[in-house]
Amino acid sequence: MILITIQDEFRELIADQILSSAAETTLSECGVQDSPSLLVRITNDDEMRSLNQQFRGIDKSTDVLSFPADFTDPDLESRYLGDVVISYARAEDHAKIRGHSVEAELQLLVIHGVLHLLGHDHGDQNEKEKMWSVQANVLKKLGLDIDVEEK
């Protein structure tokens, strides 16, 4: 189950389905078959800055943070992968810079965050190439033609 929470100020700007579809397609592309649960939260820069400070020691907002978990959720009776938190403002800024829609950027950030939950990283060039390749494949399956080189 993909749980979507969107801060009230952004509720009317985002369709839950585009977020859950990006997460589900990423899980499928990575061969995840046990239908795990995860949370995607769209929030503002203040919350994002606070989370980034608390968990990474960086006192500024960022576009996406992933919090891997991987335990069995007794309420959902499924494996819980963790949380993906996205700043709407950062997504909006990146979309303008990259020349595509905010919705496409949000989908890219969901994909990116879910890949981190699944253990992907981009700490070195080899890891980055693998992660960007998966991102590109998922974006293509979602019908999105956007450049992932800057993410």
Phi, psi and omega per residue, in radians:
M1 nan 2.268 3.080
I2 -1.704 1.997 3.134
L3 -1.647 2.244 -3.112
I4 -2.023 2.217 2.986
T5 -2.194 2.306 -3.114
I6 -2.229 2.184 3.114
Q7 -0.991 2.459 -3.011
D8 -0.846 -0.704 -3.077
E9 -1.128 -0.290 -3.135
F10 -1.952 -0.062 -3.027
R11 -0.908 -0.785 -3.081
E12 -1.361 -0.152 -3.054
L13 -1.667 -0.193 -2.985
I14 -2.341 2.324 3.013
A15 -1.587 2.175 3.132
D16 -0.892 -0.639 -3.025
Q17 -1.045 -0.646 -3.126
I18 -1.173 -0.557 3.126
L19 -1.290 -0.814 -3.125
S20 -1.176 -0.628 3.109
S21 -1.124 -0.712 3.101
A22 -1.101 -0.737 3.127
A23 -1.157 -0.819 -3.115
E24 -1.096 -0.728 -3.140
T25 -1.145 -0.648 3.092
T26 -1.123 -0.802 3.106
L27 -1.034 -0.765 3.135
S28 -1.118 -0.779 3.137
E29 -1.048 -0.565 -3.126
C30 -1.564 0.094 3.069
G31 1.322 0.321 3.111
V32 -1.347 2.090 -3.015
Q33 -2.018 -0.067 -3.038
D34 -1.632 0.248 3.109
S35 0.871 1.025 3.135
P36 -1.255 2.898 3.078
S37 -1.799 2.674 3.017
L38 -2.754 2.841 3.133
L39 -1.991 2.381 2.986
V40 -2.058 2.169 3.138
R41 -2.117 2.273 3.035
I42 -1.814 2.202 -3.029
T43 -2.421 -3.026 -3.139
N44 -1.752 3.055 -3.094
D45 -1.159 -0.557 -3.140
D46 -1.092 -0.839 3.120
E47 -1.135 -0.710 -3.119
M48 -1.122 -0.728 3.112
R49 -1.085 -0.750 3.133
S50 -1.080 -0.788 3.119
L51 -1.127 -0.737 -3.134
N52 -1.124 -0.679 3.094
Q53 -1.161 -0.828 -3.073
Q54 -1.126 -0.760 -2.991
F55 -1.766 -0.344 -3.122
R56 -2.156 -0.115 -3.139
G57 1.247 0.374 -3.129
I58 -1.975 2.059 -3.032
D59 -1.570 1.085 3.032
K60 -2.802 2.826 3.109
S61 -1.267 2.863 3.061
T62 -2.528 3.001 -3.073
D63 -1.382 -0.757 -3.077
V64 -2.583 2.440 3.022
L65 -2.218 2.477 3.086
S66 -2.091 2.415 3.137
F67 -2.174 1.542 -3.123
P68 -1.085 2.537 3.131
A69 -2.254 -1.180 -3.140
D70 1.067 1.209 3.018
F71 -2.477 2.932 3.106
T72 -1.538 2.125 3.128
D73 -1.443 2.028 -3.093
P74 -1.149 -0.521 3.126
D75 -1.267 -0.729 -3.103
L76 -1.578 -0.249 -3.107
E77 0.943 0.740 3.090
S78 -2.591 2.904 3.094
R79 -1.199 2.315 3.126
Y80 -1.838 2.067 -3.079
L81 -1.431 -0.560 -3.121
G82 2.405 -2.841 -3.049
D83 -2.083 2.512 2.994
V84 -2.097 2.134 -3.119
V85 -2.048 2.288 -3.038
I86 -2.217 2.380 3.040
S87 -1.508 2.083 3.111
Y88 -1.073 -0.746 -3.107
A89 -1.073 -0.736 3.116
R90 -1.154 -0.702 3.110
A91 -1.085 -0.737 3.128
E92 -1.098 -0.782 3.111
D93 -1.073 -0.810 -3.128
H94 -1.122 -0.676 3.130
A95 -1.066 -0.749 3.117
K96 -1.098 -0.805 -3.116
I97 -1.107 -0.722 -3.054
R98 -1.530 -0.152 3.043
G99 1.351 0.572 3.034
H100 -2.361 3.137 -3.053
S101 -1.297 2.741 3.051
V102 -1.074 -0.683 3.135
E103 -1.034 -0.738 3.112
A104 -1.129 -0.712 3.122
E105 -1.141 -0.721 3.094
L106 -1.065 -0.709 3.109
Q107 -1.123 -0.742 3.091
L108 -1.035 -0.755 -3.122
L109 -1.182 -0.622 3.050
V110 -1.099 -0.842 3.124
I111 -0.985 -0.868 -3.113
H112 -1.029 -0.803 -3.134
G113 -1.139 -0.731 3.130
V114 -1.142 -0.679 3.089
L115 -1.053 -0.689 3.058
H116 -1.096 -0.704 3.095
L117 -1.040 -0.554 -3.110
L118 -1.524 0.076 3.064
G119 1.736 -0.020 3.088
H120 -1.261 2.673 3.110
D121 -2.623 3.010 3.103
H122 -2.380 0.698 -3.130
G123 -1.278 -0.484 3.053
D124 -2.320 2.958 -3.018
Q125 -1.071 -0.678 3.141
N126 -1.126 -0.820 3.103
E127 -1.067 -0.763 -3.121
K128 -1.056 -0.795 -3.135
E129 -1.044 -0.737 3.113
K130 -1.113 -0.811 -3.100
M131 -1.139 -0.763 -3.136
W132 -1.148 -0.585 3.095
S133 -1.123 -0.780 3.101
V134 -1.112 -0.775 3.104
Q135 -0.973 -0.827 -3.123
A136 -1.067 -0.726 3.124
N137 -1.106 -0.742 -3.137
V138 -1.165 -0.791 3.111
L139 -1.001 -0.732 3.122
K140 -1.090 -0.758 3.120
K141 -1.113 -0.503 3.102
L142 -1.477 -0.040 3.136
G143 1.373 0.405 -3.117
L144 -1.862 2.233 3.120
D145 -1.921 1.407 3.122
I146 -2.235 2.700 -3.105
D147 -1.417 2.213 3.136
V148 -1.763 0.028 -3.059
E149 -1.095 -0.524 -3.085
E150 -1.515 -0.239 -3.076
K151 -1.276 nan nan
